Structures are given as structure tokens and as C-alpha cells.
């Protein structure tokens, strides 16, 4: 019983995560694209307050992004 518990603790401690700079940059770009898409949809619905909120969030991620600046 003790051996099983120790083995379980040992195995659960062997988790590898990948949090590289490249994955963070890809996640940031995906978030930026999603904010711009949401803002564009809200503009189409006439909800400019919500659109502005999402554009502001996109611009905080990348103030030079052409998609965010064009919307």
C-alpha cells in the first residue's frame, strides 16, 4: 500500500509543461485576432461600447496591429 502511494506521488510529479516564448506569442496573436473579430461583430450590431472594449484589449496586446487599428 505504501509503495503504491509513493509510486503515485512519484509519477504525478513527472509532468512536463511547454510554455515556450513561441507558444505564448501564438496565444497572444490568437487572442488579438479574437478581440478584433469580436469588435467587428459588435460594430456590425451597432454596439459601439462593447466594440470599443474589445478593440482596447486588442490594442493593449499590440498597439501597432493593423487589424485592430483598422477596425
N, C-alpha and C positions, 0 to 999 in steps of 0.2 A: 504494500500500500504506500509506504513512504517512498519507495523507488519510483512508483508511478507518479506521485505528486512532484517529486524532484525532476523527473523527465519532462513532465508537462510544463513546469516552470522554465526549464532549460529551453525547450522548443519554442515556447511563446516569446522568449526573449530574443529569438533569432529572426527578427523581422527587418527586412531591408526596405527602405523608402528611397525613392528617387525624387529629389527636389532640386534639380539642376537649374542653372540660370536659363537654359533653353526652354524648359517646361514652364517656368514662371513667365518668361516673355511670351510664350504661346498662349498661356492662360490670360495674360494681360491683354493681348491683342484680341482674343475671343471676347473678353468682357467689353472691350471698347467697341467692337463691332456690334455686339448685342445692345449696348446702350444707344448707339446710333440708330439701329433698327427700331428699337422701342420709341425713340424720339420721333422718328419719321412716321411711325404709325400714329402716335398721338397728334402730330401735326395734321395728318390726314383726317383725324376725327375732330379737329378743332380744339383739342385740349392742350393749349399752349403752355399752361403752367406745368403739367406733367412732362411735356416735351422738353421744356427748359431744364427741369430737374435732371433728366437723363442726359441731356447734352452737357450740362455742367459736370456730371460724373465722368462722361467720356473725356472731356477736356482736362479734367484733373489727371487722368491716366496719361494723356498725350495731348498737350496743348497745340501741337502742330499737325495733328491728324487731319488730312484733307476731308475725309468723310464727315467728321464731327464739325469742322469749320464750315463746310458747305451746307449742312442741314440747318 
